Amino acid sequence: MALSEQSSALDGVLAEVSLGFRNQRHFDELEERVDGICVAARAAFRSARP
């Protein structure tokens, strides 16, 4: 995925975080999503596909 797609995905997670964590599982799920976003963003950055 391109960097712009990862930016959009991160915006979605941040919007959800702004509503607060429902429980530990919710926190863990969001943390996992952010980790995936970071991995994909790094790959897009390295492939120079902004």
Secondary structure as GFF3:
##gff-version 3
##sequence-region A 1 50
A	DSSP	alpha_helix	3	18	.	.	.	ID=ss1
A	DSSP	alpha_helix	24	46	.	.	.	ID=ss2
###
